[in-house]
């Protein structure tokens, strides 16, 4: 069984073999919990991809969002007294 040592900040390094076996990469999110005197680390499930779930609607949602953002920017520039170049 691999052993790890805690740093002065309580940090540990997960051995390479374990990271590779579980697909843990830099930036991976892990869930942590305590069971008795054990610390359990598990890779967190990936968040759902909102645009995949929207399917065909995602393009329309993005276009509408972009249109609203453009309108807000134009309004902000107008309110600041900045003349539009287009």
Secondary structure, 3 states (H helix, E strand, C coil): CCCCCCCCCCCCCCCHHHHHHHCCCCCCCEEEEEECCEEEEEECCCCCCHHHHHCCHHHHHHHHHHHHHHHHHHHHHHHCCCCCCC
